[in-house]
């Protein structure tokens, strides 16, 4: 389990700054992300999982075309995780909706980016990409499956 969240917080705030998200909005959503991924009963969908996905994305940085979209999808893909009643894609749909709430509050994200990230988050329900889906989406789904479920 992540003991020190300083590096993750810095990473989130750097992304928010690149996207021109207001400082107050970025801080509020950092607390939301940190609180959600630290909820009791989470054994896999945790801050450690986020850290591991970010490490994978860094290792493949040269291959990624839409870096901000991929990082946003990493941060939000498991923000909602209900063990009971969250199956059948509900957790993923609710996580995409949480991302849309963030985007609405941030007010600076372009609609195509918002829809792209929301779609990628929802795609984690099945971890399947169509042949014509972007390489970034395929990488993201692979990253999510590469991290061991312990």
Secondary structure as GFF3:
##gff-version 3
##sequence-region A 1 150
A	DSSP	alpha_helix	6	18	.	.	.	ID=ss1
A	DSSP	alpha_helix	23	37	.	.	.	ID=ss2
A	DSSP	alpha_helix	47	59	.	.	.	ID=ss3
A	DSSP	three_ten_helix	61	63	.	.	.	ID=ss4
A	DSSP	alpha_helix	67	76	.	.	.	ID=ss5
A	DSSP	alpha_helix	90	106	.	.	.	ID=ss6
A	DSSP	alpha_helix	111	123	.	.	.	ID=ss7
A	DSSP	alpha_helix	135	146	.	.	.	ID=ss8
###
